[in-house]
Amino acid sequence: MIQPPLILAQLGVWFCAALVLAGAVLVVTLGNLFRAALSLGVVLVGVAGLFILVGAEFLAFVQILIYVG
């Protein structure tokens, strides 16, 4: 696997973490079930992004395939 420069990796981690946190807050606070489910999908995609950034591509694939799909 090709390693990105350190600053890009850090920005990716911060972006995915913010995506996961914002989506999790929306899952809990939204009253509409459909929008909460979409927010949960955003959370799971963010977690898959974190898996990719730490080099666990298989876990990211399984995360997307099973939970989001």
trRosetta pair geometry for C-beta under 8 A, 3 or more apart (Angstrom, degrees):
i j d omega theta_ij theta_ji phi_ij phi_ji
1 55 6.0 174 55 -128 163 95
1 57 7.7 179 -94 -30 134 125
3 9 7.6 -22 -176 -61 81 136
4 8 4.3 -92 151 87 125 125
4 9 5.1 156 76 -56 105 85
4 12 7.4 86 64 -11 153 140
5 8 4.9 85 64 10 82 105
5 9 7.1 -154 94 -7 40 89
6 9 5.6 -58 -149 37 33 112
6 10 6.3 32 156 -18 68 106
7 10 5.7 -52 -147 37 32 111
7 11 6.4 33 154 -18 64 106
8 11 5.7 -53 -145 38 32 111
8 12 6.3 36 153 -22 64 106
9 12 5.6 -54 -149 35 31 114
9 13 6.5 31 153 -19 64 103
9 53 6.2 135 -154 -162 82 105
10 13 5.7 -52 -148 35 33 110
10 14 6.4 29 155 -14 66 106
11 14 5.8 -55 -145 40 32 109
11 15 6.1 33 155 -21 66 108
12 15 5.7 -55 -143 37 29 111
12 16 6.2 24 159 -14 65 108
12 49 7.1 -142 176 164 96 108
12 53 5.1 173 117 -101 125 133
13 16 6.0 -57 -145 40 28 106
13 17 6.1 28 156 -19 64 110
13 50 6.8 73 -129 -120 69 82
13 53 5.7 178 -75 139 79 161
14 17 5.7 -55 -143 38 29 112
14 18 6.3 28 158 -18 64 107
15 18 5.9 -57 -148 37 28 108
15 19 6.3 30 153 -20 63 108
15 49 7.8 -75 98 138 95 148
16 19 5.5 -53 -146 37 32 116
16 20 6.3 33 155 -20 66 105
16 46 4.8 149 -164 -166 74 81
16 47 7.7 139 174 -73 112 20
16 49 4.1 -158 -110 98 126 120
16 50 4.7 172 133 -60 145 80
16 53 6.8 -148 5 -7 152 140
17 20 5.7 -53 -147 36 31 110
17 21 6.3 26 156 -15 65 108
17 46 7.6 150 -71 172 15 120
17 50 7.2 84 -65 -86 68 122
18 21 5.8 -55 -143 41 31 108
18 22 6.0 27 160 -15 66 110
19 22 6.1 -57 -140 40 24 106
19 23 6.1 21 161 -15 62 113
19 42 6.4 -128 175 163 96 97
19 43 7.7 173 134 -104 79 41
19 45 7.6 -73 145 89 136 89
19 46 3.8 -174 102 -102 112 130
19 49 7.3 43 60 41 145 145
20 23 6.0 -61 -145 41 24 109
20 24 6.2 25 158 -21 63 110
20 43 5.4 78 -140 -143 64 71
20 46 3.9 -163 -63 114 78 139
20 47 6.0 93 -105 -58 124 72
20 50 7.3 -6 -41 -28 141 130
21 24 5.8 -56 -145 35 28 111
21 25 6.5 28 157 -18 63 104
22 25 5.9 -53 -150 35 31 110
22 26 6.5 29 152 -16 64 108
22 42 7.9 -57 91 126 90 134
23 26 5.6 -57 -148 39 33 111
23 27 6.4 41 152 -27 66 100
23 39 4.8 168 -160 -178 76 79
23 40 7.1 145 163 -87 109 20
23 42 4.0 -160 -109 95 136 107
23 43 3.9 -165 110 -62 130 78
23 46 6.3 -179 16 1 140 138
24 27 5.6 -44 -148 26 34 115
24 28 6.8 25 156 -12 62 105
24 39 7.8 175 -63 151 16 109
24 43 5.4 94 -63 -107 73 132
25 28 6.1 -63 -155 39 32 106
25 29 6.0 5 160 -1 69 119
26 29 6.1 -69 -130 49 29 96
26 30 5.4 30 176 -29 72 113
26 35 7.5 -96 165 144 110 96
26 36 7.1 -172 136 -116 77 58
26 39 3.9 -146 101 -132 115 150
26 42 7.8 23 58 55 135 135
27 30 6.9 -45 -126 25 15 105
27 36 5.1 90 -143 -163 54 84
27 39 4.6 -160 -65 103 70 120
27 40 5.1 85 -106 -68 126 79
27 43 6.5 -26 -35 -25 134 141
30 35 4.8 -127 178 99 150 111
30 36 4.5 -170 76 -71 118 84
30 39 6.4 156 3 -5 142 145
32 35 4.2 59 85 18 112 110
32 36 6.5 175 88 -14 56 86
33 36 5.6 -56 -146 38 32 113
33 37 6.4 34 155 -21 66 104
34 37 5.8 -54 -152 33 30 111
34 38 6.7 30 150 -17 63 103
35 38 5.5 -49 -148 35 37 113
35 39 6.4 40 151 -20 65 103
36 39 5.5 -51 -150 36 34 113
36 40 6.5 39 149 -22 64 101
37 40 5.5 -47 -150 32 35 115
37 41 6.8 42 148 -20 62 99
38 41 5.5 -48 -155 31 37 116
38 42 6.7 41 146 -20 65 100
39 42 5.4 -48 -152 32 39 115
39 43 6.6 44 148 -21 66 100
40 43 5.4 -47 -150 32 37 115
40 44 6.5 34 153 -16 66 104
41 44 5.8 -55 -147 38 32 108
41 45 6.4 32 154 -18 66 105
41 68 5.5 91 -140 -132 85 95
42 45 5.8 -54 -147 37 31 110
42 46 6.4 34 152 -20 64 106
43 46 5.7 -57 -152 36 30 113
43 47 6.5 30 152 -19 65 104
44 47 5.6 -48 -146 34 35 112
44 48 6.5 39 151 -19 63 102
44 63 6.1 -176 -179 166 91 100
44 64 7.3 141 139 -96 105 51
44 67 5.0 -150 -147 113 146 127
44 68 5.0 -179 105 -65 136 97
45 48 5.5 -51 -150 36 35 114
45 49 6.5 41 148 -23 64 101
45 64 7.1 57 -105 -101 67 95
45 68 6.5 69 -62 -89 80 149
46 49 5.4 -48 -151 31 35 115
46 50 6.7 37 150 -18 64 99
47 50 5.6 -49 -153 33 36 113
47 51 6.6 41 147 -21 64 101
47 63 6.0 -143 102 -166 104 150
48 51 5.4 -48 -151 33 37 116
48 52 6.6 40 150 -21 65 100
48 59 7.9 -168 -127 119 65 73
48 60 4.2 99 -166 -151 81 81
48 61 8.0 117 -149 -44 116 22
48 63 4.3 -170 -86 89 95 133
48 64 5.1 52 -107 -50 159 93
48 68 7.8 -50 -28 -17 142 135
49 52 5.6 -50 -150 33 35 112
49 53 6.5 33 152 -19 65 105
49 60 7.4 97 -59 -131 19 123
50 53 5.7 -55 -148 36 34 111
50 54 6.6 19 158 -8 66 106
51 54 6.3 -66 -150 43 29 99
51 56 4.5 -81 -171 79 86 102
51 57 7.3 140 132 -92 97 21
51 59 4.5 -134 -156 93 139 105
51 60 3.9 -179 90 -66 122 86
51 63 6.3 161 3 -4 154 144
52 55 7.8 53 -180 -66 31 17
52 56 7.4 -98 -75 63 24 59
52 57 6.0 53 -116 -99 71 67
52 60 4.7 41 -55 -71 81 163
56 59 4.1 1 145 27 115 119
56 60 6.4 134 102 -21 74 86
57 60 5.4 -54 -149 36 37 114
57 61 6.3 39 153 -21 69 104
58 61 5.6 -53 -149 35 32 112
58 62 6.3 29 153 -15 66 106
59 62 5.7 -54 -144 40 33 110
59 63 6.1 42 153 -27 65 104
60 63 5.5 -50 -147 32 30 117
60 64 6.5 23 157 -12 64 105
61 64 6.1 -59 -150 40 28 104
61 65 5.9 23 157 -16 66 115
62 65 5.7 -57 -135 42 29 109
62 66 5.7 6 174 -1 68 115
63 66 7.0 -66 -134 45 14 92
63 67 5.7 -30 -172 27 55 120
63 68 7.2 47 138 -7 67 102
64 67 7.3 -62 -108 53 11 83
64 68 5.0 -33 -151 36 53 126
64 69 6.5 61 147 -22 63 99
65 68 7.6 40 -5 50 10 85
65 69 5.2 -28 -161 21 35 135
66 69 6.8 17 -34 50 6 95
